[in-house]
Amino acid sequence: METVIARITSDQSENNRIYEQASEVLRNGGLVAFPTETVYGLGANALDAKAASKIYQAKGRPSDNPLIVHIADMQDLFRLASEVSGQALKLAEAFWPGPLTMILKKNAAVPETTTGGLDTVAVRMPSHQAAERLIRTSGIYIAAPSANLSGKPSPTKASHVISDMAGRIDMIIADDTVEIGLESTIVDMSGQVPAILRPGFITQQQLSQVLGEVAVDPAVTQEMGAAAVPRAPGMKYKHYAPEAELVIVQGQEQAVVDRINQMAEEKMAAGAKVGVLAAEETCGCYKADVVKALGKRADEAAAAKNLFAALREFDSCGVDYIYSEPFPTDNVGQAVMNRLIKAAGHTIVDAGIGEKA
């Protein structure tokens, strides 16, 4: 398959043509990658079961991993969900359009291909201009997970999408204006107590200010069993992973530095290429082939924006092992650590004793 790569520029007439072309692809059951405020999405007609199934094929994605349906107007929520509570409306009013996904009981019109076989549907209203324009121009609801091969770091640049998806999908809208860098916060609103299934830019504290009690699903930090059914994207399978083996080293700052340097030295002595992921404050302390800083330790938003690009850059450098510091989890940092833990396959070493935690 030849993939059309269309770049958004200041030429509005050309941009109009791009969105019309992409909309035609979607209406005809094809796949289009497009930017959102979180990461690039891989879109198909959410109400077309055959089109949605193409997403799983293009990504190599397990068929029980639900897709998120993207909408542009509040009334669309009632067309996709069979039950919309007052609490759900409060969330929508507070955070839409924006990086929030809600899980609700689905309407019969939504095919199980889109929902991963579940009786719930994941819905969000993106704030990115390109995403909103594509939804409105196409006139359809767009099912869209991240536009990467399943398991790899999510794409925050068009070059990431091209690397993974060229030859697999019909079209890529290239517009490198992704702001956040991590996928949306997912909140399950289908039960009695709202529960975070995937942390993101919108934090538990912010959600609690609107809803009151908000739980955090154990899968945010713990590994799900093989027989478990994921209720949202990113819960069950190894995600966001670079080609290299990734290990998180936790503990006191100096102990972490010492332990990472010890492991890096051992691997490099054996002929391996080693990378280290760190904060700006400590990146100069490491002796490795490639050291990357996500930003200052107190700037959790910078760490979120830079994480996936950094993991992909390690791949470009041909690194065999990556050792990562832990990062603060007060706000969006919880989402950063969630992605790192998933990318590492829950491989965490205690700097003090050198054993998996």
SULGI-V437442 format. One record per residue. SS is DSSP state (~ for helix, > for strand, _ for the rest). PHI is phi as a letter, one per 30 degrees, with the letter a starting at -180 (999 if undefined). OMEGA is omega in whole degrees, -180 to 180 (* if undefined). Layout:
ss: (SS & SS)
phi: (PHI & PHI)
omega: (OMEGA & OMEGA)
This chain:
ss: (_ & _ & _ & > & > & > & > & _ & _ & _ & _ & ~ & ~ & ~ & ~ & ~ & ~ & ~ & ~ & ~ & ~ & ~ & ~ & ~ & ~ & ~ & ~ & _ & _ & _ & _ & > & > & > & > & _ & _ & _ & _ & > & > & > & > & > & > & _ & _ & _ & ~ & ~ & ~ & ~ & ~ & ~ & ~ & ~ & ~ & ~ & ~ & _ & _ & _ & _ & _ & _ & _ & _ & > & > & > & _ & _ & _ & _ & ~ & ~ & ~ & ~ & ~ & ~ & > & _ & _ & _ & _ & ~ & ~ & ~ & ~ & ~ & ~ & ~ & ~ & ~ & ~ & _ & _ & _ & _ & > & > & > & > & > & > & > & _ & _ & _ & _ & _ & ~ & ~ & ~ & ~ & _ & _ & _ & _ & > & > & > & > & > & _ & _ & _ & _ & ~ & ~ & ~ & ~ & ~ & ~ & ~ & ~ & ~ & ~ & _ & _ & _ & > & > & > & > & > & _ & _ & _ & _ & _ & _ & _ & _ & _ & _ & _ & ~ & ~ & ~ & ~ & ~ & ~ & ~ & ~ & _ & _ & _ & _ & _ & > & > & > & > & _ & _ & _ & _ & _ & _ & _ & _ & _ & _ & > & > & > & > & _ & _ & _ & _ & _ & _ & > & > & > & > & _ & _ & _ & _ & _ & ~ & ~ & ~ & ~ & ~ & ~ & ~ & ~ & _ & _ & _ & > & > & _ & ~ & ~ & ~ & _ & _ & _ & _ & _ & _ & _ & _ & _ & _ & _ & _ & _ & _ & _ & _ & _ & _ & _ & _ & _ & _ & _ & _ & > & > & > & > & > & > & _ & _ & ~ & ~ & ~ & ~ & ~ & ~ & ~ & ~ & ~ & ~ & ~ & ~ & ~ & ~ & ~ & ~ & ~ & _ & _ & _ & _ & > & > & > & > & > & _ & _ & _ & _ & ~ & ~ & ~ & _ & _ & _ & _ & > & > & > & > & _ & _ & _ & _ & _ & _ & ~ & ~ & ~ & ~ & ~ & ~ & ~ & ~ & ~ & ~ & ~ & ~ & ~ & ~ & ~ & ~ & ~ & _ & _ & _ & _ & > & > & > & > & > & _ & _ & _ & _ & _ & _ & _ & ~ & ~ & ~ & ~ & ~ & ~ & ~ & ~ & ~ & ~ & ~ & _ & _ & _ & _ & > & > & > & _ & _ & _ & _ & _ & > & _)
phi: (999 & c & c & d & c & c & c & d & b & d & d & d & d & d & d & e & d & d & d & d & d & d & d & d & e & d & d & c & i & c & c & b & c & b & d & b & d & c & b & d & c & c & c & b & d & d & c & c & e & d & d & d & d & d & d & d & d & d & d & i & c & e & d & c & c & d & c & c & c & c & b & c & b & d & d & d & e & d & d & c & c & d & b & b & d & d & d & d & d & e & d & d & d & d & b & c & d & l & d & b & c & c & c & b & d & d & d & d & d & d & d & d & e & d & c & i & i & d & c & c & b & c & b & b & c & d & c & d & e & d & d & d & d & d & d & d & d & d & i & b & d & c & d & a & d & d & d & b & d & e & j & d & e & d & d & c & b & e & d & d & d & d & e & d & c & e & j & c & b & d & a & b & c & c & a & d & b & d & c & d & j & b & d & d & d & c & b & d & c & d & c & d & c & e & b & d & c & b & d & a & d & d & c & e & d & d & d & d & d & c & c & i & d & b & d & b & d & e & d & d & c & c & d & d & d & d & d & d & c & d & c & a & e & i & d & c & c & d & b & i & d & d & d & d & d & c & b & c & c & c & k & d & e & d & d & d & e & d & d & d & d & d & d & d & d & d & d & d & d & d & j & d & c & b & c & b & c & b & d & e & d & c & d & d & d & c & c & b & d & b & b & b & c & d & k & d & e & d & c & d & d & d & d & d & d & c & e & d & d & d & d & d & d & d & d & d & d & i & d & c & b & b & c & c & d & d & b & e & b & d & b & d & e & d & d & e & d & e & d & d & d & d & d & d & i & i & d & b & c & d & d & d & b & i & c & d & c)
omega: (175 & -178 & 176 & 177 & -175 & -176 & 177 & -179 & 177 & 179 & -173 & 179 & 177 & 177 & 177 & 179 & -179 & -178 & 176 & 179 & 180 & 179 & 178 & 177 & -179 & -179 & 180 & 176 & -180 & -177 & 179 & 173 & -175 & -180 & 168 & 179 & -177 & 176 & 173 & 177 & 176 & -167 & 172 & 176 & -173 & -177 & 178 & -175 & -179 & 179 & 180 & -179 & 179 & 178 & -180 & -179 & -178 & -178 & -170 & -172 & 175 & -173 & 177 & -180 & -171 & 175 & 177 & 179 & -178 & -178 & -179 & -178 & -176 & -178 & 178 & 179 & -178 & 178 & -179 & -177 & 178 & 179 & 177 & -176 & 175 & 178 & 179 & 178 & 176 & 179 & -179 & 180 & -178 & -168 & 177 & -8 & -178 & -171 & 179 & 174 & 177 & 174 & -178 & 174 & -171 & 170 & -179 & -178 & -178 & -178 & 180 & 174 & 180 & -175 & -178 & 179 & -178 & 176 & 177 & 178 & 177 & -175 & 170 & 178 & -176 & 180 & -178 & -176 & -178 & 180 & 180 & -178 & 180 & 178 & -177 & -178 & -179 & -179 & -179 & 170 & -173 & 172 & -174 & 165 & 177 & -172 & 179 & 171 & -175 & 178 & -178 & 177 & 180 & -176 & 176 & 178 & 179 & -179 & 177 & -179 & 180 & 180 & -175 & -164 & 179 & -178 & -179 & -176 & -174 & -170 & 175 & 173 & -176 & -179 & -171 & 178 & 174 & -173 & -169 & 176 & 175 & -179 & -175 & 169 & 177 & 179 & 177 & 179 & -176 & 179 & -178 & 180 & 177 & -177 & 176 & 177 & 176 & 179 & 180 & -176 & 175 & -168 & 177 & 179 & 179 & 179 & -179 & 178 & 180 & -170 & -169 & -177 & 175 & 180 & 174 & -178 & 180 & -178 & 177 & -178 & -176 & -179 & 178 & 177 & -176 & -177 & -177 & 179 & -179 & -180 & -179 & 177 & 174 & -175 & -167 & -168 & 174 & -174 & 168 & -168 & 171 & 177 & -179 & 173 & -177 & 178 & 175 & 180 & -176 & 179 & 176 & -171 & -177 & 178 & 178 & 179 & -178 & -178 & 179 & 179 & 178 & -179 & 179 & 180 & -180 & -179 & -179 & 177 & 179 & 177 & -179 & 176 & -170 & 174 & 178 & 177 & -171 & 171 & 180 & -175 & -175 & -174 & 178 & -178 & -172 & 177 & -178 & -179 & -179 & 177 & -179 & 178 & 178 & -177 & 179 & -175 & -178 & -177 & -177 & 180 & 178 & 178 & 178 & -177 & -173 & -170 & -173 & 178 & 179 & 179 & 178 & 178 & 174 & 177 & -180 & 180 & 179 & -179 & 178 & -179 & 174 & 174 & -175 & 167 & 168 & 180 & -179 & -176 & -176 & -175 & 179 & 176 & 175 & 178 & 178 & -179 & 175 & -180 & 179 & -180 & 178 & -179 & 180 & -176 & 179 & 176 & -177 & -179 & 175 & -176 & -177 & -175 & 176 & 179 & 178 & -180 & *)
